Amino acid sequence: MKTALHFQASTPVCFAIVAAAALFQKADAQVLRDYRCKIERVATPELPPNRQLDLLVKNYVGREFTVDRRTGMMAGALKNSYITKPEVIDHGSDDNSYKVVTTLRKEQGVGRGSNVYVLVVSEYKKGPAKPFTFVENDEVFFGSCVHF
């Protein structure tokens, strides 16, 4: 009788442990699937005609970059880490976007200015292509990412 009571009392605990392990395993699988992204368009605060926008379109549209989902580090045509490290604030899910933020304060760089980098990938969107928005100060890049 004592053994049966012990088993019944531990059953909810075992179920909770198994459920938590499954949840963490799914989260880990999502985190490890990195992104390969292609830039499709660019925007600046100034309306065309705009020399800065023309240069950005020429130099970036059609180019690619990758994102390490665990660290948030971007490499390729767009980067988000020069001195400071990115901070992943949401790894994304069926309900939320993947979000990573990097800041560089004036005193952290060469003393000439500050920078803000924000990447949002719509992980919740159905299908293999996930739309992204990347902001580097006042320049905005749009495109799509796929897992690889």
C-alpha positions as CSV (number, residue, x, y, z in Angstrom):
1,M,0.0,0.0,0.0
2,K,2.8,2.4,0.8
3,T,4.5,1.7,-2.5
4,A,1.2,2.4,-4.4
5,L,0.8,5.7,-2.7
6,H,4.4,6.6,-3.4
7,F,3.9,5.8,-7.1
8,Q,0.7,7.8,-7.4
9,A,2.2,10.8,-5.7
10,S,5.2,10.8,-8.0
11,T,3.2,10.3,-11.3
12,P,2.4,14.0,-11.7
13,V,6.0,14.9,-11.0
14,C,7.2,12.4,-13.6
15,F,4.7,13.7,-16.1
16,A,5.9,17.3,-15.5
17,I,9.5,16.4,-16.0
18,V,8.8,14.6,-19.2
19,A,6.7,17.5,-20.5
20,A,9.3,20.0,-19.6
21,A,12.0,17.9,-21.3
22,A,9.9,17.7,-24.5
23,L,9.3,21.5,-24.4
24,F,13.0,22.3,-23.9
25,Q,14.0,19.9,-26.7
26,K,11.6,21.6,-29.1
27,A,13.0,25.0,-28.1
28,D,16.6,23.8,-28.5
29,A,15.8,22.5,-32.0
30,Q,14.3,25.8,-33.0
31,V,17.3,27.7,-31.6
32,L,19.8,25.6,-33.5
33,R,18.2,26.0,-36.9
34,D,20.0,29.1,-38.2
35,Y,18.8,31.5,-40.9
36,R,20.1,32.3,-44.4
37,C,18.5,35.6,-45.5
38,K,18.3,37.5,-48.8
39,I,17.8,41.3,-48.9
40,E,15.0,42.3,-51.2
41,R,14.5,46.0,-50.6
42,V,15.9,48.9,-48.6
43,A,14.4,52.1,-47.1
44,T,15.7,55.3,-45.6
45,P,13.9,58.2,-44.0
46,E,14.4,60.4,-47.1
47,L,12.1,59.8,-50.1
48,P,13.6,59.2,-53.6
49,P,15.5,60.5,-55.4
50,N,18.0,59.8,-52.7
51,R,21.7,59.1,-53.3
52,Q,22.1,57.2,-50.0
53,L,19.2,55.0,-50.9
54,D,20.5,54.4,-54.5
55,L,23.9,53.3,-53.0
56,L,22.2,51.0,-50.5
57,V,20.0,49.4,-53.2
58,K,23.0,48.9,-55.5
59,N,25.2,47.4,-52.7
60,Y,22.7,45.3,-50.8
61,V,19.6,44.2,-52.8
62,G,20.1,40.6,-53.8
63,R,22.9,39.9,-51.3
64,E,22.7,37.4,-48.5
65,F,23.6,37.1,-44.8
66,T,23.3,34.4,-42.2
67,V,22.1,34.5,-38.6
68,D,23.3,32.2,-35.8
69,R,20.0,31.9,-33.9
70,R,21.7,30.9,-30.7
71,T,24.0,33.9,-30.5
72,G,22.2,36.4,-32.8
73,M,25.4,37.0,-34.7
74,M,24.9,38.0,-38.3
75,A,27.5,37.5,-41.0
76,G,27.7,38.3,-44.7
77,A,26.2,41.4,-46.4
78,L,24.7,42.6,-43.1
79,K,26.4,42.5,-39.7
80,N,25.2,43.4,-36.3
81,S,28.3,43.0,-34.2
82,Y,31.5,45.0,-34.5
83,I,32.5,45.6,-30.8
84,T,29.5,44.6,-28.7
85,K,27.6,41.3,-28.8
86,P,24.0,40.9,-29.9
87,E,21.3,40.0,-27.4
88,V,18.7,37.5,-28.5
89,I,15.5,38.6,-26.7
90,D,13.1,36.1,-28.3
91,H,14.1,32.9,-30.2
92,G,10.8,32.9,-32.0
93,S,8.1,30.3,-32.1
94,D,4.8,29.5,-33.8
95,D,3.4,32.6,-32.1
96,N,6.4,35.0,-32.0
97,S,9.1,36.5,-34.1
98,Y,12.8,35.9,-33.6
99,K,14.3,39.1,-32.2
100,V,17.9,40.2,-31.6
101,V,19.1,43.7,-30.6
102,T,22.7,45.1,-30.6
103,T,23.6,48.5,-29.2
104,L,26.9,50.3,-29.4
105,R,27.2,53.3,-27.1
106,K,29.3,56.3,-28.0
107,E,31.9,55.4,-25.3
108,Q,32.1,51.8,-26.5
109,G,33.2,52.6,-30.0
110,V,35.8,55.1,-31.3
111,G,33.9,57.9,-29.6
112,R,32.2,59.3,-32.7
113,G,28.7,58.0,-32.3
114,S,26.3,55.3,-31.2
115,N,24.6,52.6,-33.2
116,V,21.5,50.4,-32.9
117,Y,20.9,47.2,-34.8
118,V,17.6,45.3,-34.6
119,L,16.7,42.1,-36.5
120,V,13.1,40.7,-36.4
121,V,12.4,37.5,-38.3
122,S,8.7,36.5,-38.5
123,E,9.3,32.9,-37.3
124,Y,5.6,32.4,-36.8
125,K,4.8,32.8,-40.5
126,K,3.7,29.5,-42.2
127,G,6.0,28.1,-44.9
128,P,9.7,28.0,-45.4
129,A,10.3,31.7,-46.2
130,K,10.2,33.9,-43.1
131,P,10.1,37.7,-43.7
132,F,12.7,39.8,-41.9
133,T,13.2,43.5,-41.0
134,F,16.7,44.7,-40.1
135,V,17.3,48.2,-38.8
136,E,20.7,49.7,-38.7
137,N,20.2,53.2,-37.3
138,D,18.1,54.9,-39.9
139,E,18.5,52.3,-42.7
140,V,15.9,49.6,-43.0
141,F,16.4,46.3,-44.9
142,F,13.6,43.9,-45.8
143,G,13.7,40.4,-47.2
144,S,13.2,36.8,-46.4
145,C,15.0,34.1,-44.5
146,V,15.0,30.3,-44.6
147,H,16.3,27.8,-42.1
148,F,19.4,25.9,-42.9
